[in-house]
């Protein structure tokens, strides 16, 4: 019996590290490719804005396949699904490195996304089931802090790789990490499963996946002036019809793909829907910043990568103190104020130009990491505050899907806004190119500021079971 308890304790101790390795690999891949976009575009002989499909195809794949991850974890067990997710992500990385044109690269990124779709939510689900809610913020931070090493080294490593080596190497670095993660997952990952797992809502999966994929494609081609307005309008109508049909289907189905009934939980709906709007603005930054630094200002890739490193340092530091901040101020005060600060910081990048001192750029990057980290920690922890344990997998699927959809749409939105302001402007004309990007920063920053209105619906005591915040009682009048 003692040996069984020791094995269980070992799994609980090692499991967060395994999940951190998976998140590290995902975050490294996401950030290492951002710096390489201009170089990849030159190699593939396409415009940098045209490579947004390489970024959005991955996040779209996540959004389409994440909804089935909760069902797969309940049906086949967290250990098996998480291990297969790492294996599939590693295979996708190998295929990306071997791609010879943009369509092959996009297809390989979809394979990567299928692996990532199972990795992140299943890992989060395992943590929710293994640790009590009072330890949720500390446990999530423990997982996320090692994973943030990916964004810390990714942009600089990507810049060095494309400066000295072929850009394909940026995908091959995932292979040894994936193999190591696969070995540890099979050995130490906890195996949670539901013997009474619901049947897969295959009709819902087709309706939702087709609707989201169609809508994302519309955002992808919108603004490129290659489609007639009538065709775009028809595709948009089709996507909305498919999503509306899924909504009706979910209300009539006992076990839908995405349990929309969870949105009746007020804290869940505010954190998911408000977070979706916030991430639309934040999600476009990794796409716009390399264009500003490399194409607009002429910095080499390795130096552009260095400009983003303070963001990761700040994010790691914030993870350490975020629990204290939430315990002292509560979710409502933090989210309402921090969203405004985050949007204002995005807008401040419109001041970056050829004469901007490097220390100013680094300071803006540091504040971006600081505000973003606090925002995501607050939103993610609030998501599970009032969700029952038996609904954890359903909540994880919805929250993860919304996050990836917002990031995918954020990239598409940023590309669309940038295309409006720099459409027809040659990259050689740096002054108007930078000016167009400045307008894009102002637009998505203002949109982020407006999203703060959603969090004002929170009550002072919301989330106290995860933040340990205690609202101050009003002082009684004396005499």
C-alpha positions as CSV (number, residue, x, y, z in Angstrom):
1,X,0.0,0.0,0.0
2,X,2.9,2.4,0.8
3,X,4.5,1.7,-2.6
4,X,1.2,2.6,-4.3
5,X,0.9,5.9,-2.3
6,X,4.5,6.7,-3.2
7,X,3.9,6.1,-6.8
8,X,0.8,8.3,-6.7
9,X,2.7,11.0,-5.0
10,X,5.5,10.8,-7.5
11,X,3.0,11.2,-10.4
12,X,1.4,14.2,-8.7
13,X,4.8,15.8,-8.2
14,X,6.2,15.1,-11.7
15,X,2.9,15.7,-13.7
16,X,3.1,19.5,-13.6
17,X,6.6,19.3,-15.0
18,X,5.4,17.0,-17.8
19,X,2.6,19.5,-18.7
20,X,5.1,22.3,-18.5
21,X,7.3,20.5,-21.1
22,X,4.4,20.3,-23.5
23,X,3.5,23.9,-23.0
24,X,7.2,24.9,-23.4
25,X,7.3,23.1,-26.7
26,X,4.1,24.8,-27.9
27,X,5.1,28.3,-26.7
28,X,8.6,27.9,-28.2
29,X,7.2,26.9,-31.6
30,X,4.7,29.8,-31.5
31,X,7.3,32.5,-30.7
32,X,10.2,31.1,-32.6
33,X,8.2,31.2,-35.9
34,X,7.0,34.8,-35.4
35,X,10.5,36.2,-35.7
36,X,11.2,34.1,-38.8
37,X,8.1,35.2,-40.8
38,X,9.9,37.8,-42.9
39,X,12.8,35.4,-43.7
40,X,10.4,32.6,-44.5
41,X,8.4,34.9,-46.8
42,X,11.5,35.9,-48.7
43,X,12.5,32.2,-49.0
44,X,9.1,31.1,-50.2
45,X,8.8,34.2,-52.5
46,X,5.6,35.6,-51.0
47,X,4.7,38.8,-49.1
48,X,5.0,38.7,-45.3
49,X,1.3,39.4,-44.8
50,X,0.5,36.4,-47.0
51,X,2.2,34.1,-44.4
52,X,-0.5,34.9,-41.8
53,X,-2.1,31.6,-42.9
54,X,1.0,29.8,-41.4
55,X,0.1,31.3,-38.1
56,X,-3.7,31.2,-38.2
57,X,-3.9,27.6,-39.6
58,X,-2.2,26.4,-36.4
59,X,-4.5,28.3,-34.0
60,X,-7.6,27.4,-36.1
61,X,-6.7,23.7,-36.0
62,X,-6.5,24.1,-32.2
63,X,-9.9,25.7,-32.1
64,X,-11.5,23.0,-34.3
65,X,-10.1,20.0,-32.5
66,X,-10.0,21.2,-28.9
67,X,-13.7,20.6,-28.3
68,X,-13.1,16.8,-28.7
69,X,-10.1,16.8,-26.4
70,X,-12.3,16.7,-23.3
71,X,-14.3,13.8,-24.6
72,X,-11.1,11.9,-25.6
73,X,-9.6,12.4,-22.2
74,X,-12.8,11.1,-20.5
75,X,-13.0,8.2,-23.0
76,X,-9.4,7.1,-23.3
77,X,-7.6,8.6,-20.3
78,X,-5.5,11.7,-19.8
79,X,-2.2,9.7,-20.1
80,X,-2.9,8.2,-23.4
81,X,-4.3,11.3,-25.0
82,X,-1.6,13.6,-23.7
83,X,1.1,11.2,-24.9
84,X,-0.5,10.9,-28.4
85,X,-0.8,14.7,-28.5
86,X,3.0,15.2,-27.9
87,X,3.7,12.5,-30.6
88,X,1.4,14.2,-33.1
89,X,2.8,17.7,-32.4
90,X,6.4,16.3,-32.9
91,X,5.4,14.7,-36.2
92,X,3.8,18.0,-37.4
93,X,7.0,19.8,-36.6
94,X,9.0,17.4,-38.7
95,X,6.6,17.8,-41.6
96,X,6.8,21.6,-41.3
97,X,10.6,21.5,-41.5
98,X,10.3,19.4,-44.7
99,X,7.7,21.6,-46.4
100,X,8.7,23.0,-49.8
101,X,5.9,25.6,-50.3
102,X,3.3,27.6,-48.4
103,X,0.4,25.1,-48.9
104,X,2.5,22.2,-47.5
105,X,3.6,24.4,-44.6
106,X,0.0,25.3,-43.8
107,X,-1.1,21.7,-44.0
108,X,1.8,20.6,-41.6
109,X,0.8,23.4,-39.2
110,X,-2.7,21.9,-39.1
111,X,-1.2,18.6,-38.0
112,X,0.8,20.4,-35.3
113,X,-2.5,22.1,-34.2
114,X,-4.2,18.7,-33.9
115,X,-1.5,17.7,-31.4
116,X,-1.6,21.0,-29.6
117,X,-5.4,20.8,-29.4
118,X,-5.2,17.7,-27.2
119,X,-2.0,18.7,-25.3
120,X,-3.0,22.0,-23.6
121,X,-6.6,21.3,-22.5
122,X,-6.0,17.7,-21.4
123,X,-3.0,18.9,-19.3
124,X,-5.1,21.6,-17.7
125,X,-7.9,19.1,-17.1
126,X,-5.5,16.7,-15.3
127,X,-4.4,19.6,-13.1
128,X,-8.0,20.6,-12.2
129,X,-8.7,17.0,-11.2
130,X,-5.5,16.4,-9.3
131,X,-5.3,19.5,-7.2
132,X,-7.9,21.3,-5.0
133,X,-9.3,24.7,-6.2
134,X,-7.5,26.5,-3.4
135,X,-4.2,25.5,-5.0
136,X,-5.2,26.2,-8.5
137,X,-3.5,29.5,-9.1
138,X,-0.2,28.3,-7.5
139,X,-0.3,25.0,-9.5
140,X,-1.1,26.8,-12.8
141,X,1.7,29.3,-12.2
142,X,4.1,26.4,-11.4
143,X,3.2,24.9,-14.8
144,X,3.2,28.2,-16.7
145,X,6.5,29.6,-15.4
146,X,8.7,26.9,-16.9
147,X,6.6,27.0,-20.1
148,X,7.3,30.8,-20.4
149,X,10.9,29.9,-21.0
150,X,9.7,29.2,-24.5
151,X,8.7,32.8,-25.2
152,X,11.8,33.9,-23.4
153,X,14.3,32.1,-25.7
154,X,12.0,31.6,-28.7
155,X,12.2,35.0,-30.5
156,X,16.0,35.3,-30.0
157,X,16.6,31.7,-31.0
158,X,14.4,32.1,-34.0
159,X,16.3,35.2,-35.0
160,X,19.7,33.5,-34.6
161,X,18.5,30.4,-36.5
162,X,17.2,32.3,-39.6
163,X,20.3,34.6,-39.5
164,X,22.8,31.7,-39.5
165,X,20.9,28.6,-40.5
166,X,18.0,27.6,-42.8
167,X,14.6,28.6,-41.4
168,X,13.5,24.9,-41.4
169,X,15.7,24.4,-38.3
170,X,13.1,26.3,-36.2
171,X,10.8,23.4,-36.5
172,X,13.4,20.6,-36.0
173,X,14.3,21.9,-32.5
174,X,10.9,20.5,-31.4
175,X,11.8,16.9,-32.2
176,X,14.2,16.1,-29.2
177,X,12.0,18.1,-26.8
178,X,8.9,16.1,-28.0
179,X,10.7,12.8,-27.7
180,X,11.7,13.5,-24.1
181,X,8.2,14.8,-23.2
182,X,6.7,11.6,-24.7
183,X,8.8,9.4,-22.6
184,X,8.0,11.2,-19.4
185,X,4.3,11.4,-20.2
186,X,4.0,7.7,-20.7
187,X,5.9,7.0,-17.4
188,X,4.5,9.7,-15.0
189,X,1.3,11.2,-16.4
190,X,-1.7,10.6,-14.2
191,X,-4.5,8.6,-16.0
192,X,-7.8,10.2,-15.2
193,X,-10.8,8.9,-17.2
194,X,-14.6,8.7,-16.9
195,X,-15.9,5.2,-17.2
196,X,-19.3,6.6,-18.0
197,X,-18.0,9.0,-20.7
198,X,-20.7,10.5,-22.9
199,X,-20.8,9.5,-26.6
200,X,-19.1,11.9,-29.0
201,X,-21.4,14.5,-30.5
202,X,-20.2,13.9,-34.1
203,X,-23.0,16.0,-35.7
204,X,-22.0,18.9,-33.4
205,X,-18.3,18.5,-34.3
206,X,-19.1,18.7,-38.0
207,X,-21.3,21.8,-37.6
208,X,-19.0,23.6,-35.2
209,X,-15.8,22.7,-37.0
210,X,-17.1,23.6,-40.5
211,X,-18.6,26.9,-39.2
212,X,-15.4,28.0,-37.5
213,X,-13.2,26.9,-40.4
214,X,-15.3,28.8,-42.9
215,X,-15.4,32.0,-40.8
216,X,-11.7,31.8,-40.3
217,X,-11.1,31.4,-44.0
218,X,-13.3,34.5,-44.6
219,X,-11.1,36.5,-42.3
220,X,-8.0,35.1,-44.0
221,X,-9.0,36.2,-47.5
222,X,-10.9,39.4,-46.5
223,X,-9.0,42.5,-47.5
224,X,-6.8,40.8,-50.1
225,X,-9.1,41.8,-52.9
226,X,-8.9,38.4,-54.6
227,X,-12.6,37.5,-53.9
228,X,-15.7,39.3,-55.0
229,X,-17.7,40.9,-52.2
230,X,-20.7,38.7,-53.0
231,X,-18.6,35.5,-52.5
232,X,-17.3,36.8,-49.2
233,X,-20.7,37.7,-48.1
234,X,-22.0,34.2,-49.0
235,X,-19.2,32.5,-47.1
236,X,-19.8,34.7,-44.1
237,X,-23.5,33.8,-44.2
238,X,-22.7,30.1,-44.5
239,X,-20.4,30.2,-41.5
240,X,-22.9,32.0,-39.3
241,X,-25.6,29.6,-40.4
242,X,-23.5,26.6,-39.5
243,X,-22.7,28.1,-36.1
244,X,-26.3,29.0,-35.4
245,X,-27.4,25.5,-36.4
246,X,-24.8,24.1,-33.9
247,X,-26.3,26.4,-31.2
248,X,-29.8,24.9,-31.9
249,X,-28.4,21.4,-32.0
250,X,-26.5,21.9,-28.7
251,X,-29.7,23.0,-26.9
252,X,-31.6,19.9,-28.1
253,X,-28.7,17.4,-27.5
254,X,-28.2,15.8,-24.1
255,X,-24.4,15.7,-24.4
256,X,-23.3,18.4,-26.9
257,X,-19.8,18.8,-28.1
258,X,-19.5,22.2,-26.3
259,X,-21.8,22.4,-23.2
260,X,-23.2,25.9,-23.9
261,X,-25.2,25.6,-20.7
262,X,-22.1,26.4,-18.7
263,X,-22.5,30.0,-19.9
264,X,-25.3,30.2,-17.3
265,X,-22.5,30.3,-14.7
266,X,-21.9,34.0,-14.5
267,X,-18.1,34.0,-13.7
268,X,-17.5,31.4,-16.4
269,X,-19.3,33.4,-19.1
270,X,-17.7,36.7,-18.2
271,X,-14.2,35.2,-18.1
272,X,-14.6,33.3,-21.4
273,X,-16.5,35.9,-23.4
274,X,-14.6,38.9,-22.0
275,X,-11.3,37.1,-22.4
276,X,-12.2,36.3,-26.0
277,X,-12.5,40.0,-26.8
278,X,-9.4,40.9,-24.9
279,X,-7.3,38.3,-26.7
280,X,-8.4,39.6,-30.1
281,X,-6.2,42.6,-29.5
282,X,-3.4,40.8,-27.7
283,X,-3.3,38.0,-30.3
284,X,-2.3,40.3,-33.1
285,X,0.8,41.6,-31.4
286,X,3.1,38.6,-32.2
287,X,2.3,39.1,-35.9
288,X,2.7,42.9,-36.0
289,X,5.8,43.4,-33.9
290,X,8.2,41.4,-36.3
291,X,6.9,43.4,-39.2
292,X,7.5,46.7,-37.3
293,X,11.0,45.7,-36.1
294,X,12.3,43.9,-39.2
295,X,10.4,45.2,-42.2
296,X,9.6,48.7,-41.0
297,X,12.7,49.6,-38.9
298,X,15.2,47.3,-40.6
299,X,16.5,45.5,-37.5
300,X,18.0,42.0,-38.2
301,X,16.0,39.0,-37.0
302,X,18.2,38.2,-34.0
303,X,17.9,41.8,-32.7
304,X,14.2,41.8,-33.3
305,X,14.0,38.7,-31.2
306,X,15.9,40.3,-28.4
307,X,13.3,43.1,-28.3
308,X,10.7,40.6,-27.1
309,X,12.7,38.9,-24.4
310,X,11.8,41.5,-21.7
311,X,8.2,40.5,-22.3
312,X,8.9,36.9,-21.2
313,X,10.9,38.1,-18.2
314,X,8.1,40.3,-17.0
315,X,5.6,37.5,-17.6
316,X,7.6,35.1,-15.4
317,X,7.9,37.7,-12.7
318,X,4.2,38.5,-12.7
319,X,3.3,34.8,-12.4
320,X,5.2,34.9,-9.0
321,X,3.3,37.8,-7.6
322,X,-0.1,37.4,-9.4
323,X,-1.5,35.3,-6.6
324,X,-0.8,38.0,-4.1
325,X,-2.3,40.7,-6.3
326,X,-5.5,38.8,-6.8
327,X,-5.7,37.9,-3.1
328,X,-5.4,41.6,-2.2
329,X,-7.5,43.2,-4.9
330,X,-9.8,40.5,-6.3
331,X,-10.6,39.5,-9.8
332,X,-13.0,42.4,-10.5
333,X,-10.6,45.2,-9.7
334,X,-7.7,43.5,-11.3
335,X,-9.4,42.7,-14.6
336,X,-11.2,46.0,-15.0
337,X,-8.1,48.1,-14.5
338,X,-5.5,45.8,-16.0
339,X,-7.4,45.5,-19.3
340,X,-7.2,49.2,-19.8
341,X,-3.5,49.3,-19.0
342,X,-2.9,46.4,-21.4
343,X,-4.7,48.2,-24.2
344,X,-3.0,51.4,-23.5
345,X,0.4,49.7,-23.7
346,X,-0.5,48.2,-27.1
347,X,-1.4,51.7,-28.4
348,X,2.0,53.0,-27.1
349,X,3.8,50.9,-29.7
350,X,2.5,53.4,-32.2
351,X,5.2,55.8,-30.8
352,X,8.0,53.4,-31.9
353,X,9.9,54.7,-34.9
354,X,13.4,54.9,-36.3
355,X,14.5,57.5,-33.7
356,X,13.1,55.6,-30.7
357,X,15.8,54.6,-28.2
358,X,16.2,50.9,-27.7
359,X,15.6,51.2,-23.9
360,X,12.1,52.6,-24.7
361,X,11.3,49.6,-26.9
362,X,12.5,47.2,-24.2
363,X,10.4,49.0,-21.6
364,X,7.3,48.7,-23.7
365,X,8.0,45.0,-24.2
366,X,8.5,44.6,-20.4
367,X,5.2,46.2,-19.6
368,X,3.4,44.2,-22.3
369,X,4.6,41.0,-20.7
370,X,3.6,42.3,-17.2
371,X,0.1,43.3,-18.1
372,X,-0.6,40.3,-20.4
373,X,0.6,37.8,-17.8
374,X,-1.6,39.2,-15.0
375,X,-4.5,39.4,-17.5
376,X,-4.3,35.8,-18.5
377,X,-3.7,34.4,-15.0
378,X,-6.8,36.3,-13.8
379,X,-9.0,35.2,-16.6
380,X,-7.9,31.6,-16.6
381,X,-8.3,31.1,-12.9
382,X,-11.7,32.8,-12.8
383,X,-12.9,30.4,-15.5
384,X,-13.0,27.4,-13.1
385,X,-14.0,29.3,-10.0
386,X,-17.6,28.1,-10.0
387,X,-17.5,25.2,-12.4
388,X,-18.4,21.8,-10.8
389,X,-15.7,19.1,-10.9
390,X,-17.9,16.8,-13.1
391,X,-18.1,19.6,-15.6
392,X,-14.3,20.4,-15.6
393,X,-13.6,18.7,-18.9
394,X,-16.5,20.5,-20.6
395,X,-15.4,23.9,-19.1
396,X,-11.8,23.2,-20.2
397,X,-12.9,22.4,-23.8
398,X,-14.9,25.6,-24.1
399,X,-12.3,27.9,-22.4
400,X,-9.5,26.5,-24.5
401,X,-11.5,26.7,-27.7
402,X,-12.4,30.3,-27.1
403,X,-8.8,31.2,-26.3
404,X,-7.5,29.7,-29.5
405,X,-10.3,31.1,-31.6
406,X,-9.6,34.6,-30.2
407,X,-5.8,34.3,-30.9
408,X,-6.5,33.0,-34.5
409,X,-9.0,35.8,-35.1
410,X,-6.6,38.2,-33.5
411,X,-3.9,37.5,-36.0
412,X,-6.4,37.7,-38.9
413,X,-7.8,40.9,-37.5
414,X,-4.4,42.5,-37.0
415,X,-3.5,41.4,-40.6
416,X,-6.7,42.9,-41.9
417,X,-6.2,46.2,-40.0
418,X,-2.6,46.4,-41.1
419,X,-3.6,45.6,-44.7
420,X,-6.1,48.5,-44.6
421,X,-3.4,51.0,-43.7
422,X,-0.4,49.5,-45.6
423,X,-2.2,47.9,-48.5
424,X,-0.3,48.7,-51.7
425,X,2.6,50.2,-49.8
426,X,6.0,48.6,-50.6
427,X,8.1,47.3,-47.8
428,X,10.9,49.4,-49.3
429,X,9.0,52.6,-48.4
430,X,9.6,52.3,-44.7
431,X,8.1,55.6,-43.6
432,X,4.5,54.9,-44.8
433,X,4.9,51.2,-43.9
434,X,5.7,52.1,-40.3
435,X,3.0,54.7,-40.2
436,X,0.4,52.1,-41.3
437,X,1.6,49.7,-38.6
438,X,1.2,52.5,-36.1
439,X,-2.4,52.9,-37.0
440,X,-2.9,49.1,-36.6
441,X,-1.5,49.3,-33.0
442,X,-3.8,52.1,-32.2
443,X,-6.8,50.2,-33.5
444,X,-6.3,46.9,-31.7
445,X,-5.2,48.7,-28.6
446,X,-8.4,50.7,-28.5
447,X,-10.4,47.5,-29.0
448,X,-8.6,45.9,-26.0
449,X,-9.5,48.9,-23.8
450,X,-13.1,48.6,-24.7
451,X,-13.1,44.9,-23.7
452,X,-12.6,46.1,-20.1
453,X,-16.3,46.9,-19.9
454,X,-17.1,43.1,-19.9
455,X,-15.2,42.7,-16.6
456,X,-17.1,45.4,-14.8
457,X,-20.0,43.0,-14.6
458,X,-18.1,41.0,-12.0
459,X,-18.9,41.3,-8.4
460,X,-16.3,42.1,-5.7
461,X,-16.5,38.6,-4.3
462,X,-16.3,36.7,-7.5
463,X,-13.5,34.2,-7.7
464,X,-12.7,34.2,-3.9
465,X,-12.4,30.4,-3.8
466,X,-9.4,30.6,-6.2
467,X,-7.9,34.0,-5.2
468,X,-8.6,33.9,-1.4
469,X,-9.7,37.5,-1.7
470,X,-11.8,38.9,1.1
471,X,-13.8,42.0,0.2
472,X,-13.6,44.7,2.8
473,X,-16.8,45.3,4.7
474,X,-18.0,48.9,4.6
475,X,-17.1,50.9,7.6
476,X,-20.0,51.5,10.0
477,X,-21.0,55.1,10.8
478,X,-20.2,56.0,14.4
479,X,-22.5,57.9,16.5
